Every structure is written in structure tokens, then in C-alpha cells.
Amino acid sequence: MEYHKIDKDSIEDVLDRAKQYRSLLQPDMAISICMDIFAVDKNNQEALVIYILALTDQLSQSESKVHQKKITDSIKRLDSKFLQHYYSGIFFERQARSLLKHSMSRSFAYEAFIEAIVEFEIAEKMAPEHCADPILRYNSCIRTIKKENLQPRQEFDELY
């Protein structure tokens, strides 16, 4: 069976549907819609952002298999260095939040939050005027680290 192609003129309406499916917590459907957009406009930046967010939405679904390389490769396709750092930060932050659900992964969550913080700091320096998004995400990561009392991983040598 072959996929049917959407009309390029329907992209705006289709993007709205992808956003709607994300808000309905159906990232698989949003991803599928973005793939339909890429079939007719392979570098559509708005679809790429929705695609990245939908892929990272899956990190919180324990039954979902998330291909992290697919996320990082998609982030590299963003035209803006600011957006690359910002969405890398979101990826690390969401990865950290998913790790918090497992008690054995708390130190790994800490490290992922630190990676997110670094990306948000870089994005903050590149952000358009009056764009507070990287600051808000940065602060959220710091608050979560403090609230959860997360600590860096201890080296085994220090135990002796």
C-alpha cells in the first residue's frame, strides 16, 4: 500500500490538527501528520517543531519506544541555532523528567537536567528580544532539581 499525499495548500490546516492531537496527548497521531507534511514540504519548520515536541512527548509514556537519535537528528534540521539549543534543552528536560519516575535513575535525571540547563543558557543568549522561554525552562529545571533534592552521581571510588 502507498501513502496518500496531502495537498501542499492544506498544510496550515493540517498543522492545526497536529497541534490538536498533541494537546489531546496523542503524539503518535501528531507525528504521523508531521510526516505527511514532510512528504510535500520536507523542511517545514513549524511541522518540525511539532514533530520534535511530539517525539519528546513520548518520553513520558513508559510503554513507548522513543528513538533519541530521531529527536536529535530532527533538532539539527531546525534552521535557527537558537531553536536548536532551545529544543535540545527541552529534549534533555523531558528526558530528565521521565527518569524521575524511576528511583534508580535519579542521578541520571540530575545529569539530564544539567544538560538542559546548559542548552537553555545558550538559547537565552541567542533569544529574540523579549523571548523569556529559555529563562522559564531554565528556572523550571533548577526548581525541579531543588524540589527533588537531586544530586550528581557519586563515583564508586568515593565510597571507600
C-alpha positions as CSV (number, residue, x, y, z in Angstrom):
1,M,0.0,0.0,0.0
2,E,1.1,3.5,-0.7
3,Y,0.7,6.7,1.4
4,H,-1.6,9.3,0.0
5,K,-0.1,12.8,-0.2
6,I,-1.8,15.8,1.2
7,D,-2.2,19.0,-0.8
8,K,0.5,21.5,-0.1
9,D,-2.2,24.2,0.3
10,S,-3.7,22.3,3.2
11,I,-0.5,22.4,5.4
12,E,-1.8,25.2,7.6
13,D,-5.0,23.3,8.5
14,V,-3.0,20.1,8.9
15,L,-0.6,21.8,11.3
16,D,-3.5,22.8,13.4
17,R,-4.6,19.2,13.6
18,A,-1.1,18.1,14.6
19,K,-1.2,20.7,17.4
20,Q,-4.6,19.5,18.4
21,Y,-3.5,15.8,18.6
22,R,-0.5,16.9,20.8
23,S,-2.9,18.7,23.2
24,L,-5.1,15.5,23.2
25,L,-2.0,13.6,24.4
26,Q,-1.9,11.6,21.1
27,P,1.7,12.2,20.0
28,D,1.7,9.2,17.6
29,M,-1.0,10.9,15.5
30,A,0.8,14.3,15.6
31,I,4.0,12.6,14.4
32,S,2.1,10.9,11.6
33,I,0.6,14.2,10.5
34,C,4.0,15.8,10.5
35,M,5.4,13.0,8.3
36,D,2.6,13.7,5.9
37,I,3.6,17.4,5.8
38,F,7.3,16.4,5.3
39,A,6.3,14.3,2.3
40,V,5.2,17.6,0.5
41,D,7.4,20.1,2.3
42,K,10.4,18.3,3.7
43,N,11.8,21.3,5.6
44,N,8.6,22.8,7.1
45,Q,10.0,24.3,10.3
46,E,6.7,24.6,12.1
47,A,6.0,20.9,11.4
48,L,9.5,20.1,12.5
49,V,8.9,21.8,15.9
50,I,5.6,19.9,16.4
51,Y,7.4,16.7,15.3
52,I,10.2,17.2,17.9
53,L,7.7,18.1,20.6
54,A,5.5,15.0,19.8
55,L,8.6,12.8,19.9
56,T,9.6,14.2,23.3
57,D,6.0,13.8,24.5
58,Q,6.5,10.1,24.1
59,L,9.4,10.2,26.7
60,S,6.7,10.4,29.5
61,Q,4.9,7.3,28.1
62,S,6.6,4.3,29.6
63,E,5.2,1.9,27.0
64,S,6.5,4.0,24.1
65,K,9.9,3.3,22.5
66,V,11.5,6.7,21.8
67,H,14.3,6.8,19.4
68,Q,16.5,9.5,20.8
69,K,18.6,9.7,17.6
70,K,15.4,10.6,15.7
71,I,14.9,13.5,18.1
72,T,18.5,14.8,17.9
73,D,18.6,14.5,14.1
74,S,15.3,16.4,13.9
75,I,16.7,19.2,16.1
76,K,19.7,19.5,13.8
77,R,17.3,20.2,10.9
78,L,16.0,23.4,12.6
79,D,17.2,26.5,10.7
80,S,17.8,28.6,13.8
81,K,20.7,27.9,16.2
82,F,18.6,29.5,18.9
83,L,15.8,26.9,18.2
84,Q,18.4,24.1,18.1
85,H,19.6,24.9,21.6
86,Y,16.2,25.6,22.9
87,Y,14.7,22.3,21.7
88,S,17.8,20.4,22.8
89,G,17.1,21.8,26.2
90,I,13.5,20.7,26.0
91,F,14.6,17.2,25.0
92,F,17.1,16.9,27.9
93,E,14.5,18.4,30.3
94,R,11.8,15.9,29.2
95,Q,14.3,13.1,29.4
96,A,15.2,14.1,32.9
97,R,11.5,14.3,34.0
98,S,10.9,10.8,32.6
99,L,13.9,9.5,34.5
100,L,12.5,10.9,37.8
101,K,9.8,8.3,37.6
102,H,12.3,5.6,38.3
103,S,14.1,5.8,41.7
104,M,17.3,4.2,40.3
105,S,17.5,6.9,37.6
106,R,17.5,10.0,39.8
107,S,21.2,10.7,39.4
108,F,20.8,10.3,35.6
109,A,17.8,12.7,35.8
110,Y,20.1,15.3,37.6
111,E,22.6,15.0,34.7
112,A,19.9,15.4,32.1
113,F,18.6,18.5,33.9
114,I,22.1,19.9,33.9
115,E,22.4,19.3,30.1
116,A,19.1,21.0,29.7
117,I,20.2,24.0,31.8
118,V,23.3,24.4,29.6
119,E,21.2,24.4,26.4
120,F,18.8,26.9,27.9
121,E,21.6,29.2,29.0
122,I,23.0,29.2,25.4
123,A,19.5,29.7,24.0
124,E,18.9,32.6,26.4
125,K,21.9,34.5,25.0
126,M,20.6,34.0,21.4
127,A,16.9,34.5,22.1
128,P,15.0,37.2,20.2
129,E,14.2,40.3,22.2
130,H,11.5,39.8,24.8
131,C,11.6,36.0,24.5
132,A,11.6,34.6,28.0
133,D,11.1,30.9,27.0
134,P,14.6,29.8,27.7
135,I,14.6,31.6,31.1
136,L,11.3,30.0,32.1
137,R,12.6,26.5,31.2
138,Y,15.9,27.1,32.9
139,N,14.2,28.2,36.1
140,S,11.8,25.2,36.0
141,C,14.8,22.8,35.8
142,I,16.5,24.5,38.7
143,R,13.3,24.3,40.8
144,T,12.8,20.6,40.0
145,I,16.4,19.8,41.0
146,K,15.9,21.6,44.3
147,K,12.4,20.2,44.9
148,E,13.5,16.7,44.2
149,N,16.8,17.2,46.0
150,L,18.7,15.7,43.0
151,Q,22.4,15.2,43.3
152,P,25.1,14.3,40.9
153,R,26.1,10.6,40.6
154,Q,28.6,9.5,43.1
155,E,31.8,7.8,41.9
156,F,32.4,4.4,43.4
157,D,35.9,5.5,44.5
158,E,34.4,8.0,46.9
159,L,32.6,5.2,48.8
160,Y,35.8,3.9,50.4
